[in-house]
Amino acid sequence: MLKRLRGAALAAALVVAAVLTAAPAQAIPSSWSGPNGHCAYAAPDPAPEWCSGTSAAQGDAATAAAYSTRVEHQDTDFCPCTLPDAWDGTYFEHDANAWAVKITLYAPSGQIAGKIEFHPQGEYVYVYDTLSDGVSLFATINGEKHLPKGGTPYDLAFDEGANVMVSIHTSNGVFESGLGNA
């Protein structure tokens, strides 16, 4: 299993490199650590090596630094399951050999300012902008931009076992990524 995950991480790195070449405006930082980087991992096995989160403040550093993010990965072999939050919670269905991703953005007040969820079962992506704080956000899924739609998901199509790079971008320069698997 670990060997498969390492192979999946290498394949994801190749996908990210191709995306960066094709669309440098949505570049994913080369550093996989940062002051706001978190990775919560929910499964009985140890966290895979790619479960490190990404955080890089860009733009107005003072404003971006006031926000924080949390990246959570869920092995959906062990679902149905939930990753709770103060907005509406997150429920994942069972999908064998798949990994879900949830990225939550927190405002300086501690309120949830937005979140992105990748659900492998059905291959849905939810993008929420939950706070009227003057900061807008969008998601990129394997480099493709998706605007907030609240409770209406994007119904995407990925090959079974494909790596899915989920990223959040904000108008004040916060960036965070997580790697899932369809």
C-alpha positions in Angstrom: 0.0 0.0 0.0 2.8 2.4 0.9 4.6 1.6 -2.3 1.4 2.4 -4.2 1.0 5.7 -2.4 4.5 6.7 -3.2 3.9 5.9 -6.8 0.7 8.0 -6.7 2.7 10.9 -5.2 5.2 10.7 -8.0 2.5 10.7 -10.6 0.8 13.7 -8.8 4.1 15.6 -9.0 4.3 14.9 -12.7 0.7 16.2 -13.1 1.5 19.3 -11.1 4.6 20.0 -13.2 2.5 19.7 -16.3 -0.1 22.1 -14.9 2.6 24.6 -13.8 4.0 24.6 -17.3 0.6 25.0 -18.9 -0.8 27.6 -16.5 1.9 29.5 -14.5 -0.7 32.0 -13.2 -2.0 29.3 -11.0 1.4 28.1 -9.9 1.6 25.8 -6.9 4.5 26.7 -4.6 7.5 24.5 -4.7 7.7 24.5 -0.9 5.4 22.0 0.8 5.6 23.7 4.2 4.7 27.0 5.7 3.6 28.9 8.8 -0.1 28.0 8.3 0.4 24.4 7.0 -1.5 21.7 8.8 -2.4 18.2 7.9 -4.9 16.2 9.9 -5.1 12.6 8.9 -8.0 10.3 9.7 -7.3 6.6 9.2 -5.9 3.8 11.3 -2.7 3.7 9.3 0.2 6.3 9.6 -0.1 9.4 7.5 1.4 9.0 4.0 4.4 11.1 3.2 2.4 13.5 1.0 0.2 14.4 3.9 2.1 17.6 4.8 -0.2 20.4 3.5 0.9 23.5 1.7 0.8 27.0 2.7 2.5 30.0 1.2 1.4 33.6 1.8 1.5 35.7 -1.4 0.3 39.2 -2.0 -0.4 41.3 1.2 1.5 39.3 3.7 0.0 41.1 6.7 -3.6 40.3 5.6 -2.8 36.7 4.4 -0.9 35.9 7.6 -4.0 36.7 9.6 -5.8 33.8 7.9 -5.1 30.1 8.6 -5.9 26.9 6.8 -6.4 23.2 7.7 -6.0 20.4 5.3 -7.6 17.0 6.1 -7.2 13.8 4.2 -9.6 10.8 4.6 -9.0 7.3 3.4 -12.5 6.5 2.2 -12.0 2.7 2.6 -13.1 3.4 6.2 -16.2 5.4 5.3 -19.0 6.4 5.6 -17.5 8.9 7.9 -17.5 12.6 8.8 -14.9 15.4 9.2 -16.8 17.8 11.4 -16.6 21.6 11.2 -18.6 24.6 12.5 -20.2 25.3 9.1 -22.0 22.2 8.1 -19.7 19.3 8.7 -18.5 17.0 5.9 -19.7 13.5 5.1 -17.8 11.1 2.9 -19.2 7.9 1.4 -17.2 4.7 1.0 -15.0 4.5 -2.1 -12.4 1.7 -2.1 -8.8 2.8 -2.6 -9.6 6.5 -2.7 -8.6 9.6 -0.6 -10.9 12.5 0.1 -9.5 16.0 0.8 -11.0 18.9 2.8 -9.3 22.3 3.0 -10.8 24.8 5.5 -9.9 28.5 5.5 -10.3 30.4 8.8 -10.6 34.2 9.2 -8.6 36.0 11.9 -11.8 35.8 14.1 -11.6 32.0 14.0 -14.8 31.8 11.8 -14.7 29.5 8.8 -14.2 31.9 5.8 -14.4 29.1 3.2 -13.8 25.5 2.4 -13.2 23.1 -0.4 -14.1 19.4 -0.3 -13.1 16.6 -2.8 -15.4 13.6 -2.5 -14.0 10.6 -4.4 -17.4 8.7 -4.4 -19.2 10.4 -7.2 -16.1 12.6 -7.8 -17.7 15.8 -6.5 -16.0 19.0 -5.4 -17.8 21.5 -3.2 -16.5 25.1 -3.0 -17.8 27.4 -0.3 -17.2 31.0 0.5 -18.9 31.2 3.9 -18.0 34.6 5.2 -18.7 38.1 4.0 -15.2 39.4 4.9 -14.2 41.1 1.6 -11.9 38.2 0.7 -12.9 36.1 -2.3 -11.8 32.6 -3.0 -11.7 30.0 -5.7 -10.5 26.4 -6.0 -8.3 24.7 -8.5 -8.7 21.0 -9.1 -5.8 19.7 -11.1 -5.2 23.3 -12.3 -8.8 23.9 -13.4 -10.5 26.9 -11.7 -13.8 26.5 -9.9 -15.7 29.3 -8.2 -17.8 28.9 -5.0 -21.2 27.3 -5.5 -22.1 26.6 -1.9 -24.0 23.3 -1.5 -24.1 22.7 -5.2 -21.2 20.5 -6.2 -19.1 20.4 -9.3 -19.6 16.9 -10.8 -16.2 16.1 -12.2 -14.9 13.0 -14.0 -11.6 11.3 -13.1 -10.3 7.9 -14.0 -10.5 5.5 -11.1 -7.2 5.8 -9.1 -6.3 9.2 -10.6 -4.5 11.7 -8.4 -6.5 14.9 -7.7 -4.7 18.1 -6.6 -7.1 20.3 -4.7 -6.0 23.9 -4.0 -7.6 27.0 -2.4 -6.7 30.5 -3.6 -7.9 33.8 -2.0 -7.8 37.4 -3.1 -5.6 38.3 -0.1 -2.9 35.8 -1.1 -3.6 32.6 0.9 -2.8 29.4 -0.9 -3.2 25.8 0.3 -3.2 22.4 -1.4 -4.0 18.8 -0.6 -3.7 15.7 -2.7 -6.6 13.3 -3.1 -7.1 10.1 -5.1 -10.2 9.2 -7.1 
